[in-house]
Amino acid sequence: MTCCSHQQSPYQLLFGEPHIFEDLLGLKIRISPDAFFQVNTAGAEMLYRTVGELSGVNSNTILLDICCGTGVIGLSLARHASQILGIELVEQAVEDARWTAAFNGITNCEFYTGRAEKILPQLLKSKEDRQLMVAVVNPARAGLHYQVVQAIRNCRAIRTLVFVSCKPHGETTRNIIELCCPPNSAKKLLGEPFVLSRAVPVDLFPHTLHCELVLLFTR
């Protein structure tokens, strides 16, 4: 295989340390070989600060960190929120997030391993009646699974959504349309539509054509 995960073919440490450690936004972050982490640390701090400012989280809100990777967005905002709920497919990244939370003394975070389209609907059912939620999504280039968009759209407690995209065209465009279109019973998009209110580009990749785009949706 030219590219495989730890689950497909377990990694063997031949030399050195099993993890990389990075200091970011006042936190010591652990990063495993399988875990995604932005290559530009100073740019990542700017990106995550932007997400935090747009999210408007406070002590009365639960923050949903969907496709959370090593959990940095949620962990950096934990002191402002009532609770952080992170969902991530890569098991090693979730282990990193839990280690980082414990090392930094953060106790109001829960991280779930698995596909967001399987975990999120059940998680929202268990939390929806309690308090307002803010959702942050940071998917791969393929965008969000349709069932994740559906779950966010149909959860009345989510009034604010921050969407971080490294590829705002293609599948992400479809996600945006589904979040903002009028209710559609055929597509099971029953909740009130979101409105795209701000778009902030963050240049994590100087001297290239690429940037991260942070989109704020409200309703």
C-alpha positions, 0 to 999 in steps of 0.5 A: 500500500502507498497509503494506509492507516494504523488500523489497516497495517499497524505502524512500528516505531523504529526510532525516536518518539511515538508522537510529535508535541506542538504548543498551540494557543496555550495548549500542549498538543499530542499528534500521532502519525495517523492524526491530521494537523495543520502544517503551519502552526502560526497560521493554524492559531490564526485559523482557530482564533477566527473560528472561536470569534465567529462561533460566539460560544459561551458558558450557556452553549454546547460546542459540537466539534465535528471532524475534530481531528486532534480536538484542537478547536474544541479544546481551545474553546473549552474554557468558554463553553459549557461542554465540548463534544468532538467526533472524529473517524481516526482512532489515534486522533481521538486518543490524542485529543483525550490525552491533550485534554487530560494533560491540560486539565480540561474536564468538560470534553467528550470525544467519540470515535467513528463516522460522523453520520452514524454518531451525530444523529444519536448524539443530538437526540440525547442532548437536544433538549438541554441547551443551545448548541454551536456546531463547528465542522472541519471536513476533508476535501470531500465535504460533509456526508449528507446525513451530517448536513441533515442532522445539523439542519434538523436540530433546532438547538443549533443556531450557529454553524462554523464551516471550515473548508480547504476546498469551498467548491465541489462537494462543499458547495452542495453542503452549503446549498443543503444548509441554506435551501428552503425546507424540503421534505423529500430530502428530509431537510425539515429545519429552518434554513441557515443563512451564510452571513460571513466568509473569512479566508485564512492564508495558511499556505503562503505563495500558493493559490490555496487558503482555508475558508471559514464560513459563518452560518446563522438562523 
